[in-house]
Amino acid sequence: MKKILVTGAAGFIGFHLSGRLADRSDEVVGLDNLNTYYDVNLKLDRLKQLEGRKNFRFVRLDLSDRDAVAGLFSEEKFDAVVNLAAQAGVRYSLINPYSYVDSNISGFLNILEGCRHNSVKHLVFASSSSVYGANTKMPFSVHQNVDHPVSLYAATKKSNELMAHTYSSLYNLPCTGLRFFTVYGPWGRPDMALFLFTKAILEGRSIEVFNYGKMRRDFTYIDDITEGVIRVIDRVPAPDPDWSGDTPDSATSYAPYKLYNIGNNNPVELMRFIEVLEDCLSKKAEKNLLPIQPGDVPATYADVDDLTAAVGFKPSTTIREGINKFVEWYKQYYKISL
């Protein structure tokens, strides 16, 4: 049994991960600030699902509160930390950029300091497929250069990778970064496409389809994400003896540091994604076709060979399976009968 801090525990991925870890008898401390970026009631309802588990405790705390974070780390003495707390959303970063610095940069620094001063054995942190930015070579590999982000959100996630490497190098802190690819499923975020589309279609409103439906995304089901994260938690990175500064590989290091993609390794065109959703809802969508938005990328596609080699796992849930499970959850949660 490990004592694990999961930040963003009331969030989509954090909620699912906290439940899985508690079910396998880890002692889980779930942290969240319950901000109002989206419906707080959904976050509270997620936490209600975790209540009563003897291995789970919730702490309401903002990661940007340096003293409070330091106190938590000093008191709890975690074995491992999974940092999933972040200001999410590509488009929102064009509206409120300062919130991304507060949460994703300052908050992450406080996590690193807590790990450094309290002998945390492994820090696993969420990065994003957004870091690939202007890259066009597919599939995206963790061994590629990612120095051309196209949103501030992506830039903060790349910053997290750099900050973690610095602490890994300076203080021998084992760090693993996970680049998530378009996560979806039950209890998902209301600002994500699947949630927005489902709500609009059921209410008889049109949906906004960007890049005229030609966007391609490596949609990854939530259960595949949590399985990958759990396996990575248990695999503490070691220094790579073959790493060379002459030909530096950003996915590994002379320090105990590693990066992985977690994606379905099977990109789907947005219009096809909508067709499957229509089938699951037995209702057609009225589509408002629009150009690509600033900060968006036309396609994502994950190379997951490193993840498979390291932990013996590869996401495999089909979009039909995943979307159907989301629709069933949505109908039950909002008490909709079709």
Solvent accessible surface area in square Angstrom, and as a share of the most:
residue,aa,sasa,rsa
1,M,173,0.77
2,K,69,0.29
3,K,41,0.17
4,I,0,0.00
5,L,0,0.00
6,V,0,0.00
7,T,0,0.00
8,G,9,0.09
9,A,0,0.00
10,A,0,0.00
11,G,17,0.16
12,F,13,0.05
13,I,28,0.14
14,G,2,0.02
15,F,17,0.07
16,H,33,0.15
17,L,0,0.00
18,S,0,0.00
19,G,8,0.07
20,R,91,0.33
21,L,0,0.00
22,A,5,0.04
23,D,102,0.53
24,R,90,0.33
25,S,60,0.38
26,D,5,0.03
27,E,52,0.23
28,V,0,0.00
29,V,0,0.00
30,G,0,0.00
31,L,2,0.01
32,D,12,0.06
33,N,46,0.23
34,L,10,0.05
35,N,52,0.27
36,T,114,0.66
37,Y,58,0.22
38,Y,27,0.10
39,D,73,0.38
40,V,39,0.23
41,N,93,0.48
42,L,1,0.01
43,K,11,0.05
44,L,70,0.35
45,D,35,0.18
46,R,0,0.00
47,L,14,0.07
48,K,124,0.52
49,Q,93,0.41
50,L,1,0.00
51,E,122,0.55
52,G,86,0.82
53,R,81,0.29
54,K,191,0.81
55,N,27,0.14
56,F,22,0.09
57,R,100,0.37
58,F,70,0.29
59,V,36,0.21
60,R,161,0.59
61,L,24,0.12
62,D,60,0.31
63,L,12,0.06
64,S,52,0.33
65,D,69,0.36
66,R,177,0.65
67,D,115,0.60
68,A,36,0.28
69,V,1,0.01
70,A,55,0.42
71,G,37,0.35
72,L,16,0.08
73,F,1,0.00
74,S,61,0.39
75,E,142,0.64
76,E,19,0.08
77,K,114,0.48
78,F,5,0.02
79,D,40,0.21
80,A,3,0.03
81,V,0,0.00
82,V,1,0.00
83,N,8,0.04
84,L,26,0.13
85,A,23,0.17
86,A,37,0.28
87,Q,9,0.04
88,A,18,0.14
89,G,13,0.12
90,V,33,0.19
91,R,100,0.37
92,Y,67,0.25
93,S,4,0.03
94,L,96,0.48
95,I,135,0.68
96,N,53,0.27
97,P,51,0.32
98,Y,171,0.65
99,S,24,0.15
100,Y,0,0.00
101,V,66,0.38
102,D,78,0.40
103,S,33,0.21
104,N,3,0.02
105,I,45,0.23
106,S,46,0.30
107,G,0,0.00
108,F,2,0.01
109,L,77,0.38
110,N,14,0.07
111,I,0,0.00
112,L,0,0.00
113,E,51,0.23
114,G,4,0.04
115,C,1,0.01
116,R,91,0.33
117,H,114,0.51
118,N,19,0.10
119,S,95,0.61
120,V,7,0.04
121,K,127,0.54
122,H,3,0.01
123,L,0,0.00
124,V,0,0.00
125,F,1,0.00
126,A,9,0.07
127,S,2,0.02
128,S,9,0.06
129,S,10,0.07
130,S,21,0.14
131,V,1,0.00
132,Y,1,0.00
133,G,4,0.04
134,A,61,0.47
135,N,31,0.16
136,T,113,0.66
137,K,154,0.65
138,M,72,0.32
139,P,46,0.29
140,F,2,0.01
141,S,19,0.12
142,V,4,0.02
143,H,88,0.39
144,Q,31,0.14
145,N,95,0.49
146,V,5,0.03
147,D,81,0.42
148,H,116,0.52
149,P,50,0.32
150,V,65,0.37
151,S,13,0.08
152,L,66,0.33
153,Y,27,0.10
154,A,1,0.01
155,A,32,0.25
156,T,4,0.02
157,K,6,0.03
158,K,30,0.13
159,S,34,0.22
160,N,3,0.02
161,E,4,0.02
162,L,103,0.51
163,M,39,0.17
164,A,0,0.00
165,H,47,0.21
166,T,63,0.37
167,Y,26,0.10
168,S,1,0.01
169,S,44,0.28
170,L,117,0.58
171,Y,86,0.33
172,N,108,0.55
173,L,7,0.04
174,P,22,0.14
175,C,0,0.00
176,T,1,0.00
177,G,0,0.00
178,L,1,0.00
179,R,1,0.00
180,F,18,0.07
181,F,0,0.00
182,T,32,0.19
183,V,12,0.07
184,Y,10,0.04
185,G,1,0.01
186,P,22,0.14
187,W,30,0.11
188,G,5,0.05
189,R,46,0.17
190,P,28,0.18
191,D,49,0.25
192,M,55,0.24
193,A,37,0.29
194,L,8,0.04
195,F,8,0.03
196,L,88,0.44
197,F,12,0.05
198,T,0,0.00
199,K,80,0.34
200,A,5,0.04
201,I,2,0.01
202,L,32,0.16
203,E,97,0.43
204,G,56,0.53
205,R,117,0.43
206,S,48,0.31
207,I,4,0.02
208,E,94,0.42
209,V,0,0.00
210,F,24,0.10
211,N,29,0.15
212,Y,109,0.41
213,G,1,0.01
214,K,135,0.57
215,M,9,0.04
216,R,99,0.36
217,R,36,0.13
218,D,0,0.00
219,F,8,0.03
220,T,0,0.00
221,Y,8,0.03
222,I,1,0.00
223,D,69,0.36
224,D,12,0.06
225,I,0,0.00
226,T,3,0.02
227,E,39,0.18
228,G,0,0.00
229,V,0,0.00
230,I,12,0.06
231,R,88,0.32
232,V,1,0.00
233,I,2,0.01
234,D,71,0.37
235,R,127,0.46
236,V,76,0.44
237,P,18,0.11
238,A,73,0.56
239,P,70,0.44
240,D,39,0.20
241,P,126,0.79
242,D,124,0.64
243,W,66,0.23
244,S,42,0.27
245,G,54,0.52
246,D,135,0.70
247,T,106,0.61
248,P,91,0.57
249,D,37,0.19
250,S,57,0.37
251,A,0,0.00
252,T,16,0.09
253,S,0,0.00
254,Y,114,0.43
255,A,6,0.04
256,P,9,0.05
257,Y,7,0.03
258,K,42,0.18
259,L,3,0.01
260,Y,11,0.04
261,N,3,0.01
262,I,0,0.00
263,G,0,0.00
264,N,12,0.06
265,N,39,0.20
266,N,85,0.44
267,P,20,0.12
268,V,16,0.09
269,E,64,0.29
270,L,13,0.07
271,M,45,0.20
272,R,109,0.40
273,F,1,0.00
274,I,0,0.00
275,E,73,0.33
276,V,1,0.00
277,L,0,0.00
278,E,7,0.03
279,D,79,0.41
280,C,27,0.16
281,L,4,0.02
282,S,105,0.68
283,K,85,0.36
284,K,156,0.66
285,A,12,0.10
286,E,118,0.53
287,K,73,0.31
288,N,65,0.33
289,L,86,0.43
290,L,45,0.22
291,P,72,0.45
292,I,67,0.34
293,Q,54,0.24
294,P,89,0.56
295,G,16,0.15
296,D,24,0.12
297,V,19,0.11
298,P,78,0.49
299,A,22,0.17
300,T,4,0.03
301,Y,62,0.23
302,A,0,0.00
303,D,37,0.19
304,V,2,0.01
305,D,99,0.51
306,D,38,0.20
307,L,0,0.00
308,T,52,0.30
309,A,92,0.71
310,A,20,0.16
311,V,21,0.12
312,G,54,0.52
313,F,29,0.12
314,K,99,0.42
315,P,3,0.02
316,S,88,0.57
317,T,20,0.11
318,T,70,0.41
319,I,23,0.11
320,R,110,0.40
321,E,87,0.39
322,G,0,0.00
323,I,0,0.00
324,N,64,0.33
325,K,96,0.41
326,F,2,0.01
327,V,1,0.00
328,E,89,0.40
329,W,23,0.08
330,Y,8,0.03
331,K,41,0.17
332,Q,143,0.63
333,Y,53,0.20
334,Y,88,0.33
335,K,181,0.77
336,I,56,0.28
337,S,109,0.70
338,L,123,0.61
